[in-house]
Amino acid sequence: MFGGPTDYIFDAEFPTRNLIGLVVRAERLGPPPYGRISYEIDCIDEHANPIDSAGEFSEKDYAILRVVTTPNRFARMVGKEPNEGDCIQLSIQKDPKYPSPIVYHSQLREEGYVEQSRGRLEKAEMLPDIDESRPRYPLSSAPTRGLSLIQNVLSNFSFPDNGFRAKKIFKNLPKASHIIVHDVGQANFITAFTAGIPILHVDAGWPLSFNGRTAPINPSVSKDDAPILLTHWDFDHLHGFYKFPHTQSSVWIVPSQPLGPGCLKIARRLLSNGNLITWDQESLGEAVGIVFKCAGAGKNNLNAIVIILSLIGGKNVLLSGDADYYSMRKGMTKRKFHGLVVTHHGANFRGSAPAPVSSDGECVISVGSGNVYRHPRCQSLKKHLSKGWCIKATGDVLNSRRGDVQL
């Protein structure tokens, strides 16, 4: 069933290109002060033009950059250390005149961000802060240089106020008999089942090219039509939109968060089909479980949607997405669960983990072996083990084999 990726191109020609994008990830790979950080930037070409009257852009205009460097070195280029949510203008090329940070360029194709090349960051410039009175979308403060049309199209988006549709969906969902944490490599895709039928997907992830070598050849994701609860706008939680075409016609229940150009492309597509539902309310309790929005500030991870699924038989399972447990509602880390999907693929997190109800409580890490973020981290493993969890993983990082895990 498994053996390596088949959809990815890892040796594409590196382009010379000017891009504008939103920093969507800044993850430390080594300890400070000299440890490098992996910055991911959701970009669109500076000279892109809409290809139709609806403001759609061609796939060739989109890219995701992964810049691997120290925060001090990046700060010297752009004026300050980049943080998630910052807008940056960048120029990249294969062989710049002076040594500069390494850049991995992931080009959007019809199949998703599957084409990768490696080059250098020639220069970068931090764009001014976005007016806080408006939704934080990229490019709304970018320099002109022929970008006014792009700014108008990309910034002219608002999440629909239709949370009532989410309430109706959750109200009509039955309790799940079990959940499957799918092996999708370094990504997250979970399905809740009742009588063998999928009733809800939590995230619809698939690896970007940066982690393409962690992807399975034959993923087990069901093609049944079921609503998708997106915990947060992060590509390893929604890139399945391209890998699994049936998800493009599914209803997506999502949080309103800052979007980069690539995420905004997906949101606009779902919105045009009437399949984008916004969930920003504090909590909702139904037969399926408890759905709530985290209260963390800043990062999309920390103001994400989290769900506690209530299973037939009285068990409950916390599906945390990438949200640190401390960002959840008060008392969450003091509550006990029968099952848990570990936060952020086993990345480091602040605070403590919740505890299992019993000594045989199982928690699952959705992770791909050999991923570029070095997940899972020892600190995360120790914190969960200290609470009494039995840890499993979808990747062969803790086990001799990889595969789906059932809770």
N, C-alpha and C positions, 0 to 999 in steps of 0.2 A: 504493500500500500504506500510505503514511503520510500524515498530515495533521493530526493533533491528537487530543486525548482525547475520548472520547464517553461515558464512564461517570461522570464527575465532576460534582458540583454545587459551584460555587465561591462562590456568593452566598447561602448559607443564612442564616437568621436566627440571630444570635448569642444563646445562652441565658444566663440568670443561673443559676449552678450551683455547687454545692460538690462537690469531687472529692478523692479520695485516689489517689496514684499513685507510681510508681517512675521515677526519672530514668534513661532508657535511652540518652540521647545528650547530649553537651555538646561542640559543635563550634565552634571559633573561626572567625568570619567576617572579623575584622580584627585587626591587630596590637595587642598590649598597649601601654600600659595602658588605652586608651580603646576598643579594638575590641570590637564586640558578639559575643556568643556565642549560638548557637542551641541551646536546651535542649528536648529532646523528653521528654515525660512520659506514660507508659502509665497510664491512669487508669480508675477505676470510680466511679460516683456514690456519694456518701457515704450516701445513703438507699436504695441498691439492696436488693432482696429476691429470693431465689431464686424461680424460676417453676416448679420441679418438685422432686421428692424427691431427684434426683441432684445438686442444688446448682447447676443451670444458671441463669444470669442472662439477661435479655433484652438484645438488641443495644442498645436505647436506654440501657442503664446504662453503656455503655463509651464512651470517647473517648480520643483522643490530643491532648495540648496541645503546641504549639510556642511557647515563650516566647523572644522575641528581645530581649536586653538586655545590659548590661555585667555582668560578675561582681560588681563592687562594689555596683551598684544592687540586684541580686538578693540579695546578702548582707545588705544593710541591711533587707530585708524578712523574711528567714527566719533570720537570725542567723549564717549562714556561707555561703560560696560553695558552691552545690550541686555535687555530683559524681555521676557515674554510679553507680547502686546506692543512692542516697539515697531515702528515702520522704518525700513532701511532701503536706501538706494544702493545698488551694487553693480560693479563691473567685474566680469570674470573672463579669463582667457587661459589657454593651455600652458603657455610659457611666458609669463610676464618678465619684464626686464630685471626686476628685483625680487629676491625671495619673499614670499608672502604665504599666508595661511592656506592650507589644503582645503579644497572645496570638492564635494561630491555633488554632481548635477544630476537630478532625476527628472527626465522629460515625460510629460503627460502624453500618453497615446490612447487609442480607443480602449485598450485593456487596462488603463490606469497608469500609475507612475512606475513603470517597469523597465525603462531604459536609463542606464546609468553610465556616467563617465567621470573621470577624475582630472582636476586641473587646479588652478590657483585663483585666489581672490586678489584681483589687481587693486581695487580701491572700493571703499564703502563710505557712505555718508548717512548719518542719522537724520531722519526727517523731523520737523517740528512736532511738538505734542499736538494731538488731535483735540479739537474743542470738546471739552467734557460735557457740554450741553447737548451734543449730538451723539448718536450711537457710535461706538468705536470701530469703524470699519476702515480698512487700509485705503491709501491713496487720496483721502479727502483733503490732505494738506500737502500733497506732493508738488514739486515744482512744475510749472506749466510745460514748457518744451513739447508742445503737442499732446499733452496728456489730459487736457480738459475734458474731452469726450469720455476717456476711460474713467476719469474721476466721477463724472456724472453717472455713468452706468453702474460702476461698482459700489458707489456710496449710496445709490438710490435703492436701498433695500431695507425692509423692516420685517421682523418676524410677525406672523399673523397672531392676532389675539383670539385664539380658538381653543383655549384649554378645556372648554366644555366638551369638545370631541374626545379629548384624552379621558376625561371622567367617564364618558359613556363607554369607551372601549374597556377601561379597567373594570367598570361595573359589570360588564357582560362576560368577562373572562372567568373561567372556572379555576379552581385550585389545581396546581400542577401536581402530578404524581412524582416527577423527578426532573432534574435538569441535566443537560449535557454541556460540559465545557469543551468546546471543539478544539482540536489541535489545528490551529491556523498559523503555526509558527509564532513569530514575535508580533502578536496581535491579540484581539479579544473578540470572541464570537460565542455567545451562550444561548442555548435554546431551552425553554421550558416546555415539557410535554404533559399531556393528559391522554391516557389510553392510546399511547403511541402516536398521537397527533400533536404537532407543534402548535402551541397557543401564543407564544411570545418569544421574540428574540431580544436579547439584551446586547446591544452593539452588533455591528456587522463588519468586523475588522478583517484585514488581510495585510501582509507586510508590504511596506514600500520597498523600492529596490535596494535601499541601504541594508535591509534585513531580508532580502529576497532569498538568500541561501537557507533561511530557516523554514521556508514554506514547504508544506507537504505536497506530494504529487497529486494525491486523490483525497481532498478534504471531504469530510462527511456531512457538510452543511446541507440541511434539508431544503428542497425547492418548494415546499409548501408555502402558501400565502399566509403569513402571520405578521402582525404589527411588529415594528422594530422600535425598541426603546433605546435611544442613543444617550449614553451617559454624559458625553461631552464631545466637542468638535476637535477630535484628534485623529489623524489619518489611520493610525493602527487600530482605531475603533470604528472607522467608517469606509475604509478603502475597499471593502467588499462590495460597495456600490458598483465598482467596475468589474471586479472578479466574478460576481454572482449577479448576472443581469436581472434575475427575477426580483431582486431587492429594489430595483429602480421603480417598480410599480407597487411596492409595498407602502403602507402608511408608516411614516417615521414620526415618533414623538421625541422632541428634542428640546434642549435648553436654549434660551437666547443668550449668545455669547459673542465676543468679537470674532470675526471671520476673516481669514486671509482669502486671496483671490480664488484659490483652488477649492476651498471649502464653500465659498460663496457660489461657485459654479454649480456645485451639487445642490445647495439649498435652493437656488433659483429654479433648478430643474424640478425638484420636488414640489416647490410652491406652484409652479405653472401647471402641474398635474393635480393639484389639490391634495397632495399627500404629505404636506408639511404641517405638523401640529406642534405648537409651542407649549411647553410645560415649565412654568416658572413659579408655581405655587409651593408653599412650604411643605405640605404633606397631603396625602390622600390614602385612606385605609379602605380597602375592598377585600373581597374574598381572595383575590390573587396575592394580596399582601399589602405592604406599606410602601408607597412611593413618595420620596421627598427630595427637595433641593437643598444641597449643602450651603452653608453660610460662610464659607471661606472667601476671602477677598483676593482680587487680582487674578491669579492663574485660572484658566478654564478647568483644570483638574479639581480645584478647590471649591468651585461653585457649580459642581456637576449634579446630575440626577443619580440618586442611589435608590435601590429597591431591596426590600426584605421580602423574599418570596415565602408564602405560607404553603407548605406542601400537604397533600392528603396524608392524614395520620398525625398531624399536629407539629411536624418539624418545621423549622424556619432556616432560611439560608440568606446570608447577607452577600449581595453582589455589589461590590464597592467601586467598580471601575478603576480610575486612577486617583480617587479622592483619598487623601490622608484621613485616617479615622478621626483625628482631632477636629477636622473641618465639618464633621457631621454634627447632628443635633446633640445637645448636652445629654450626657448619660449613655451615649452609644457605646463607648468603650467599656462601660460597666455592665452592659447587657450581654447575656450569653446566647450563643447560637449553636444550632445543630450542625451547620455547615457554613463555609465561608469561601468566597473567591478572593484571594489575597489582592490587596491594593497594588496597582501600578506594576504588574508583572514581577513583583518581588523587589522593586526598587527600595532604596532607603526612604524612611518616612519619620516624621516627628511623632512623639508621644508613644503610646502603647497600643497593642492590638487587643481586640475583644477576646473573650475566652470562650471555649466550647462548653456546651451543656454537660458533656460527659467525656470520659477519658478516651473514647474512640471517635471523637469528633474529627472530621476530616476537612482540611482546607486545601484549595487547589490554586496553583500558580499557572496562569496562562502565559506561556513563555516559549521562546525558540532558542534552542541550543546554539551558542556561538554568536548571539546577537551583539550589535555594536555598542549597546549600553551596559553590557556586562551584568545583565539581570540573570538570576536573582542575586541580590547582595547578601553577604553573610549577616549583616546587621538585621536585615528583615527576617531572615530565617531564624536567627536566635530569638528575636522578639516573639515570633509565633510559636516556636518550640517552648519557650519559657511559660507561655500561657497554657500549654498542654495540647496543642494541635498536632494531629498526624498530617504531615505535609505530603501532598502529591503534586505532580507537575505534568503538563501536556507535552513538554519537551523532555528529551533524555538528559536533563541536567542533574536530576536527583535519582532517576531510574535508569535501568538498562535499556528500556524501550520508550518510545514516544507514542502518543495517541490520545484519543478523547478520554475524559474522566467524567464519571457520573456521580452526582450527589442526589 
